[in-house]
Amino acid sequence: MRIHPFRGLVPTPAQASNVACVPYDVVNAEEAAALAAGRPHSLLHVDRAEIDLPPGTDPYSEAVYRKARENFQALQQAGVLVRESEPCLYIYQQQMGAHVQRGIVAGCHVEDYDTGLIKRHEKTRKDKEDDRTRLIDTISADTGPVFLTYRDNAAVTALVEAKTREKPLHDFIAPDGIRHTVWRVPGGADWVQAFGAVPVTYIADGHHRAASAARVARLRRERNLRHTGNEDYNWFLCVLFPAKELKILPYNRIVADLNGLSPTDFLARVRATFGLDENASASPQATGQVSMYFAGKWYGLRMPVDPAAGPVERLDVSVLQDKLLAPLLGIADPRTSKRVDFVGGIRGTGELVKRVDADGGVAFSMFPVTLDQLMDIADAGQIMPPKSTWFEPKLRSGLFVHTF
């Protein structure tokens, strides 16, 4: 793996907590506007600039990207975002309760993405990819980092341990209770050398940001008759975390109705394939188990798995989809069906109970996909089913901005 120190933009220490914001794609326009209300320096005014335009503005209109550029320039002119005096890496630590994860902030090369050294496990949607491509190209910057993971490396870990004993650049607790701490690493030659021993990395979150950065690099390459491959547009903003420190939460499912089945027939058909343990825990305890909430009661399901199945087909979400959601409940394509909803594990199983009790239907509480499963699928060049992983805590945007 190649990593690259960069001379980026960072908020002043006094402004870090005001600039930092959630990723653009975990909130809708109304939620983004609410989070940015009274916070004129929030990077949401760049990442979701439609919040500063009249209600109903098309979020993909040219006016939105012009407004994003205007807001981005204003943050620099006001001295809220300032240019580093030399190329740097950073250590970015997040703490959610007792869970702590520490990543290295660096530029990664688009060629490593294109050739598969940076491995992916999700498909991207063209509309979302087009949107981020236009934003990155318009403001000539990566504002939101791509979340990468790698199999643990002792040399990198030793460097992190030593650096994090020093005084941090930023240290604050966000409104959601997540603590964010940043250390600056000027130069970073030892870190670049250490990462040379990391064979591959994996995208944990940020497939659209990575794909868009690669597209922008190709556009800039076509426009630059003197392209060398060393220009800043060839690198994109990433945070690289060791796999052992990451936390994957489940991505649960709610189906709106029983597809015309009576409750008795539905339970009988589920029992025939999965067994049915009454009064089960709301949260399954191991891979191969799913908890189902229906008619005021939790049931335990056991996933039947073909030993010869591939890494994707063995996933609990795949077995549930192929053997229950599609044949019994008529969810042929979970990407497009309006009858299935996905609930991130951060909301807890109480959200499933509340919604099924209020609206009917049936909910499925999943055991989290493991990082080994994710890596096996990416190594095989395969694609995870939609809504399989939910990483927490989410990376904040705005604490480091890579420009070109």
C-alpha positions in Angstrom: 0.0 0.0 0.0 1.1 3.5 -0.8 0.1 6.3 1.6 0.9 9.9 1.0 1.4 12.8 3.5 -0.5 15.9 2.2 -0.5 19.6 2.8 -4.2 19.9 3.4 -6.7 22.2 5.1 -7.5 21.7 8.8 -9.7 23.6 11.2 -8.1 25.7 13.8 -8.2 24.0 17.2 -10.9 26.5 18.4 -13.1 25.6 15.4 -12.6 21.9 15.1 -15.8 20.9 16.9 -17.8 23.5 14.9 -16.5 22.3 11.5 -16.7 18.6 12.0 -19.9 17.0 10.8 -21.4 13.6 10.1 -21.0 12.0 6.6 -23.1 13.5 4.0 -25.0 10.3 3.2 -26.2 9.3 6.7 -28.7 12.3 6.9 -31.3 13.6 4.6 -31.6 17.3 3.7 -33.9 18.1 6.6 -31.7 16.4 9.1 -28.6 18.1 7.6 -30.3 21.5 7.9 -31.2 20.8 11.6 -27.7 19.7 12.4 -26.2 22.8 10.8 -28.7 25.2 12.2 -26.8 27.9 14.3 -23.5 26.3 13.1 -22.3 28.5 10.1 -18.9 26.8 10.0 -20.2 23.2 9.8 -18.9 21.4 6.8 -22.4 20.3 6.0 -22.7 23.7 4.3 -20.3 22.3 1.8 -21.2 18.6 1.7 -24.9 19.3 1.6 -25.0 22.8 0.3 -28.7 22.5 -0.7 -29.5 23.4 2.9 -28.5 27.0 2.1 -30.8 27.2 -0.9 -34.6 27.5 -1.1 -36.6 24.4 0.1 -37.3 22.0 -2.8 -34.0 22.8 -4.6 -32.9 19.8 -6.7 -29.9 18.5 -4.7 -28.2 17.6 -8.0 -28.6 21.0 -9.6 -25.7 23.2 -10.7 -26.7 25.8 -8.1 -25.9 23.3 -5.3 -22.4 22.8 -6.5 -21.8 26.5 -7.0 -23.1 27.1 -3.4 -20.8 24.4 -2.1 -17.7 26.1 -3.7 -18.8 29.5 -2.4 -19.2 28.1 1.2 -15.9 26.2 1.0 -14.1 29.3 -0.1 -15.8 31.3 2.7 -14.5 28.9 5.4 -11.0 29.4 4.1 -11.3 33.2 3.8 -12.6 33.4 7.4 -9.6 31.5 8.7 -11.7 28.6 9.9 -9.9 26.2 7.6 -6.2 26.9 7.3 -3.5 25.4 5.1 -0.8 23.2 6.7 2.7 24.5 6.4 4.1 21.1 5.4 2.8 17.7 4.3 1.4 15.7 7.2 -0.3 12.5 8.1 -2.7 12.3 11.1 -3.9 9.9 13.7 -7.6 10.0 14.2 -9.0 8.4 17.3 -12.7 7.9 18.0 -14.2 6.7 21.3 -17.8 5.5 21.6 -18.4 4.3 25.2 -15.7 1.8 25.9 -14.9 1.2 22.2 -11.8 3.0 20.9 -10.5 2.9 17.3 -7.4 4.7 15.9 -6.8 5.2 12.2 -4.1 6.9 10.0 -5.3 9.7 7.9 -3.4 9.8 4.5 -3.8 10.1 0.8 -4.2 6.8 -1.0 -3.5 6.5 -4.8 -6.4 6.1 -7.3 -4.3 3.5 -9.2 -4.4 1.3 -6.1 -8.2 1.6 -6.1 -8.4 0.9 -9.9 -6.1 -2.1 -9.7 -7.7 -3.7 -6.7 -5.1 -3.1 -4.0 -7.9 -1.2 -2.3 -10.6 -3.8 -2.3 -14.3 -3.1 -2.5 -17.3 -5.2 -1.5 -20.3 -3.1 -2.6 -21.9 -1.9 -5.8 -22.3 1.9 -6.2 -25.3 3.8 -7.4 -24.7 6.0 -10.4 -26.7 9.0 -9.1 -24.7 9.1 -5.8 -21.5 8.6 -7.6 -22.3 11.3 -10.1 -23.1 13.7 -7.2 -19.8 13.2 -5.3 -17.9 13.4 -8.6 -19.4 16.8 -9.4 -18.8 18.1 -5.9 -15.1 16.9 -5.7 -14.4 18.3 -9.1 -16.1 21.6 -8.5 -14.3 22.4 -5.2 -11.1 20.5 -6.1 -11.1 18.8 -2.7 -12.0 15.6 -0.9 -14.0 16.7 2.2 -15.2 13.3 3.4 -12.6 10.5 4.1 -13.0 7.0 2.8 -13.0 4.4 5.7 -10.4 1.7 5.0 -9.3 -1.3 7.1 -6.3 -3.6 6.9 -5.1 -6.7 8.6 -3.1 -5.7 11.7 0.5 -4.7 11.2 2.8 -4.6 14.3 5.1 -1.8 12.9 2.2 0.5 12.2 0.7 -0.2 15.6 3.9 0.6 17.3 4.1 4.0 15.5 0.5 4.7 16.6 1.1 3.8 20.2 4.1 6.1 20.4 2.4 9.1 18.7 -0.8 8.9 20.8 1.2 9.4 24.0 1.9 13.0 22.8 -0.4 16.0 23.1 -3.2 15.9 20.5 -4.0 18.7 18.0 -7.8 18.3 18.6 -9.8 16.6 21.3 -13.5 17.2 21.7 -16.8 15.4 22.3 -19.4 15.7 19.6 -23.1 16.3 20.4 -23.8 12.6 20.0 -21.3 11.7 22.7 -18.5 10.4 20.4 -15.1 11.7 21.4 -12.8 12.7 18.5 -9.0 13.1 19.0 -6.5 14.0 16.3 -2.6 14.0 16.4 -0.6 15.6 13.6 2.3 13.6 12.1 4.6 16.0 10.1 6.5 14.3 7.3 5.5 10.8 8.1 8.4 9.0 6.2 8.5 6.1 8.8 4.7 5.6 8.4 5.0 5.5 4.6 7.7 2.8 4.9 5.6 0.8 7.4 2.6 0.8 5.1 4.7 -0.6 2.3 4.4 -3.9 4.1 0.6 -3.8 4.1 -0.4 -5.8 1.0 -4.0 -4.6 0.6 -6.7 -2.6 2.3 -10.4 -2.9 2.3 -13.2 -0.3 2.0 -15.3 -0.5 5.1 -17.4 2.5 4.3 -17.2 5.1 1.5 -17.5 3.2 -1.8 -19.1 6.1 -3.5 -16.5 8.6 -2.3 -13.7 6.3 -3.5 -15.3 5.7 -6.9 -15.9 9.4 -7.3 -12.3 10.3 -6.4 -11.1 7.9 -9.0 -13.4 9.4 -11.6 -12.2 12.9 -10.8 -8.6 11.8 -11.2 -9.4 10.4 -14.7 -11.1 13.7 -15.6 -8.2 15.7 -14.4 -5.8 13.4 -16.2 -7.6 14.0 -19.5 -7.5 17.7 -19.0 -3.8 17.8 -18.1 -1.5 17.3 -21.1 1.5 17.2 -18.8 0.1 14.6 -16.4 2.8 12.6 -14.5 0.8 10.6 -12.0 2.3 12.6 -9.0 -0.3 15.4 -9.0 -2.4 15.8 -5.9 -5.6 14.8 -7.8 -4.1 11.2 -8.0 -4.5 10.9 -4.3 -7.7 10.8 -2.2 -8.5 11.2 1.5 -8.6 8.0 3.5 -8.5 6.9 7.1 -6.9 3.4 7.6 -7.9 1.4 10.6 -6.5 -1.9 11.8 -9.2 -4.6 11.6 -9.0 -5.6 15.2 -10.1 -2.2 16.4 -13.3 -1.9 14.3 -16.9 -2.4 15.4 -19.5 -3.7 13.0 -23.1 -3.5 14.1 -25.9 -5.5 12.6 -28.1 -4.2 9.8 -31.6 -5.4 10.6 -34.7 -5.8 8.4 -38.4 -5.0 8.7 -40.9 -6.3 6.2 -44.2 -4.4 6.0 -46.6 -7.4 5.6 -46.8 -11.2 5.3 -47.3 -11.2 1.5 -50.8 -12.5 1.9 -50.0 -15.4 4.2 -52.0 -15.9 7.4 -50.0 -15.6 10.6 -50.4 -19.4 11.2 -49.2 -20.3 7.7 -46.3 -17.9 7.9 -45.0 -19.3 11.2 -45.5 -22.9 9.9 -43.5 -22.2 6.8 -40.7 -20.5 8.7 -40.6 -23.4 11.2 -40.2 -25.9 8.4 -37.0 -24.3 7.1 -35.4 -22.6 10.1 -36.9 -24.2 13.2 -38.6 -21.8 15.6 -37.5 -21.2 19.2 -40.0 -19.2 21.1 -39.1 -16.5 23.6 -35.7 -16.1 22.0 -33.3 -13.2 22.8 -33.9 -10.1 20.7 -30.2 -10.2 19.7 -28.8 -13.4 18.2 -25.6 -14.6 19.9 -23.7 -16.1 17.0 -23.3 -16.3 13.2 -26.0 -18.7 11.9 -28.7 -17.3 14.2 -31.4 -14.7 13.4 -34.0 -13.4 15.9 -37.5 -12.7 14.4 -40.1 -10.3 16.0 -43.6 -11.1 15.1 -47.0 -10.5 16.8 -45.5 -9.4 20.1 -43.0 -12.2 20.5 -39.3 -12.9 19.7 -38.5 -16.2 17.9 -35.1 -17.7 17.2 -34.2 -19.0 13.7 -31.3 -21.2 12.7 -29.9 -20.5 9.3 -29.5 -23.7 7.1 -26.2 -23.3 5.3 -24.8 -25.4 2.4 -21.2 -26.3 3.3 -20.2 -25.9 -0.3 -21.7 -22.4 -0.6 -19.4 -19.5 -1.3 -18.6 -16.7 1.1 -21.5 -14.5 0.0 -24.1 -17.3 0.0 -23.0 -18.3 3.5 -23.9 -14.9 5.0 -26.9 -14.9 7.3 -28.4 -12.0 5.3 -28.1 -14.0 2.1 -29.6 -17.1 3.6 -32.5 -15.1 5.1 -33.0 -13.4 1.7 -32.9 -16.5 -0.4 -34.9 -18.8 1.9 -37.4 -16.5 3.6 -37.7 -13.0 2.3 -37.9 -13.9 -1.4 -39.9 -17.2 -1.4 -42.2 -16.5 1.6 -42.5 -12.7 1.7 -42.1 -11.8 -1.9 -39.0 -9.5 -1.5 -37.4 -10.4 -4.9 -34.9 -7.6 -4.9 -34.1 -5.9 -1.6 -32.4 -3.0 -3.4 -35.7 -1.9 -5.0 -38.5 -3.3 -3.0 -40.6 -0.8 -1.1 -41.9 -3.4 1.3 -38.6 -4.0 3.1 -36.8 -1.4 5.3 -33.3 -1.6 6.8 -32.6 -0.4 10.3 -29.0 0.2 11.4 -27.9 -1.6 14.6 -27.1 1.7 16.3 -30.9 2.1 16.8 -31.1 -1.2 18.8 -33.8 -3.9 18.7 -36.2 -1.6 20.5 -36.7 0.2 17.3 -37.8 -3.0 15.6 -40.3 -3.7 18.4 -41.7 -0.2 18.3 -42.2 -0.2 14.5 -43.7 -3.7 14.2 -46.1 -3.1 17.2 -47.2 0.2 15.6 -47.4 -0.8 11.9 -47.5 -4.6 11.7 -45.3 -6.8 9.6 -42.3 -8.7 10.8 -38.7 -7.8 11.9 -35.5 -9.7 11.7 -32.6 -9.0 14.1 -29.3 -10.0 12.6 -25.9 -11.1 14.1 -23.2 -8.7 12.7 -21.2 -9.6 9.7 -17.6 -10.2 10.8 -14.6 -8.4 9.3 -13.2 -11.8 8.3 -16.3 -12.4 6.3 -16.1 -9.0 4.6 -12.4 -9.5 3.7 -13.0 -13.0 2.4 -15.7 -11.7 0.1 -13.6 -8.8 -1.1 -10.6 -11.1 -1.6 -12.9 -13.3 -3.8 -13.8 -10.3 -5.9 -17.5 -10.7 -4.9 -20.1 -8.2 -3.7 -21.9 -8.1 -0.4 -25.7 -8.1 -0.3 -27.2 -4.6 0.1 -27.3 -3.3 3.7 -25.1 -5.9 5.2 -22.7 -3.9 7.4 -23.1 -0.8 9.7 -19.9 0.6 11.1 -19.9 2.7 14.2 -18.7 5.3 15.1 -19.0 7.1 11.8 -16.0 9.2 10.6 -16.5 13.0 10.8 -15.9 15.2 7.8 -14.0 18.5 8.0 -11.2 17.6 10.4 -8.9 17.2 7.4 -9.5 18.2 3.8 -7.3 17.1 0.9 -7.1 19.6 -1.9 -5.7 19.5 -5.4 
